[in-house]
Amino acid sequence: MGPVTYNLPQSTGGSGVSKGSGLDIKTFLAAALMSFSAGMLVLVGYILLGNFFGGFLGAVGAGFGIVWWRSVHDKTIFPRNLSGKAVAVLAVVSAVLLVLALLLT
């Protein structure tokens, strides 16, 4: 039997998934703010109507908001090249919903 050789794959240097930690942070913030905004929308709907139906309408509104976000960002919910402006707008919407919920209680 002759010598055994191994064909190991060559490393490309990076994972190829991420283009930088700044974009990863923006994507994480977008996911966190989108989840928070959806929950706040359900809460505001529940507070406004005072029953389960208001919460259901808030959940439907959150679903439509996520579908709209996906249509704006090239058919992906969390695109790789998410702009800082999109994250800032999402933060402002989250803050407005939080203030609205606090004022309604």
DAGIPE-V867553 format. One record per run of one state. SS is the DSSP state (alpha for helix, beta for strand, coil for the rest). FROM is the first residue (numbers start at 1). TO is the last residue. If there is no record, write none. Layout:
SS_FROM_TO / SS_FROM_TO
This chain:
coil_1_20 / alpha_21_49 / coil_50_51 / alpha_52_72 / coil_73_83 / alpha_84_104 / coil_105_105
